[in-house]
């Protein structure tokens, strides 16, 4: 089995190597990740300038582009074919609720789904307010493997992993968020809907040495909506949150409420 692993924290981030270590026993695992951190870059492709691929070892490559670029390079340049599975993470910080639209880690997995491959994004939900904390990447890696074994078994009806991956639903992106706990202290696994994170909208204005204004964009985190069944609530309660996402973001309930007569050209 061929497995491509990427992220948005960069090729040297500990999370990506913890994830790779967990899956080496599954087959051929290749890391292709940005040479520098690309957090919150969203789903961007480098189309107007060249990118450079650097080979650290037979298993590890860095790319001058972003997370989605890494998936392209993995398919076309390194594997020379579509890998059986794409994993993105382990992200340093949660990707809950609407964060999935900003996340480079989720975008790498989304690019893989667009290209027709099974893909999973995994993130470790750390508390950025704590100055000192142990980051339990090993917990997130083990949880990801347990989730995948279960999901693949369901799709493959209990048969081999390859069969389960071949039966992976078209357009499915599995988003996994793991609480930052030792594995033994994780309460379990919960299928979750997307919640809603709450951020301020602060813009900080300052003057540079030449008396010109510049700005810092990005408000402070203020918590989340406490709606039952969401990924935000499940992670906060100590569970691994598993959210199946799809490429089609059409608001179907509203779509079928709208009467065609309202859109007749007059």
Secondary structure, 3 states (H helix, E strand, C coil): CEEEEECCCCCCCHHHHHHHHHHHHHCEEEEEEECCCCCCCCCCCCCCCCCCEEEEECCEEEECCCHHHHHHHHHHHHCCCCCCEEEEEEEECCCCHHHHHCCHHHHHHHHHHHCCCCEEEEEEECCCCCCCCCCCHHHHHHHHHHHHHHHHHHHCCCCCHHHHHHCCCCCEEEEEEEECCCHHHCCEEEECECCCEEECCCEEEEECCCCCEEEEECCCEEEECCCCCEHHHHHHCCEEEEEEEECCCCCHHHHHHCCHHHHCCC
